[in-house]
Amino acid sequence: MSDLQKLIMLPGPTNVSERVMKAMTQPIINHRGDGFRNLYGGIIDKTKRLFQTEQNVVVLSSSGTGGVEAAVWNLMRPGDLAIVPVFGEFSSRLAETVELAGGTVVRVEAELGMTPSLEQMEAAVREHPKFKALYLVHNETSTGVAVQYVQEACRMAKEHGAFAVVDAISSLGGYSIPVDKWGIDVCVTGSQKCIAAPPGLALLSVSNDVVKYAKEFQPKTRYFDLSRNAEYAAKGETPFTPSLPLFYALNEALNEVFEEGLENRVARHGRMSESLYSGVQSMGLKPAAAKEVRSRTVVAVSYPSGTDDLLFRRTLDKEHGVVVGGGFGPFSGKVFRIGCMGLINERFVQRTLDAVSVTLEKFAAT
Ligand code: PLP
């Protein structure tokens, strides 16, 4: 990618290689023919490796939110109880989605910049042992924090006969999430984050238990019916018309993931986030998240007091071609967020740090 191009350092969508972009120009084919079955079959094999599962995976032509809605509407029925840690915008939306489906939510809350503790989760489970599902956002993109006890929380859910659902939209690929080993029933990710494909696809792992449940107790959704999607996926098809250009792009992006190797990719995300954290700290800036829960895919940074958020981000963009994200809710105007995802490398990190440093100096001088 030429340095003259904009550097998209958002917490998704993120930079996409030319090779992946070009893949989208392949011809439109019959989605009920062998060509598509080969394409989707290959995507499924690679997606299983990505989720480290031998159970089912599906790709939905929707953004990540569609995947989260599928995970909710397939499992929750009116009156069902769900435990949901809430510690930012996306976990809060997840709790609301469960309520939209008629579920009752036990919110386990933490202040922004933190996650609820494992002890809080254990207390919630003790108090509400008959919960139907745990819905956990792994990486809270709005605040740049990551839950450190995904495996333990999922184990707790399984011990209580509950489903364990993980929103790993902004983390899978930057973190290793071994779905089968950790007992995750549904894990959701988005194409536009650590996989470095264009936005518009949701990738889900779906346990055999969930397929069985959704088949027996039909969900009130046709498009997002996971048992139907899984049945079609097993024969290399989607129940409805897939977004073909995005499937081509995803296939190529997954090829890039496994050419690098998942372990190497995860390690690279770790190294690059360390460089970003130490770089911003050496400028005297403070990460918004508590050290022990800092995300390696979203680096949220508190502004020095008095910094104009919009002007700062506009200057980064216009004068340096570096695009970063703003804050959400109570963090709005107070933090900026750097995506450390996908193709992230030393050059991207340095260009971003240089742009932040020069811009802050310029602001301090005026
Ligand atoms: N959940 C998390 C943790 C996210 O980071 C996002 C998007 O950033 C979403 C859900 C929603 O995904 P999408 O915008 O792809 O619908």
Residues whose N, C-alpha, C, O or C-beta is under 5 A from the ligand:
A	BS01	PLP	P11 S63 G64 T65 F90 N139 T141 D167 I169 S170 G190
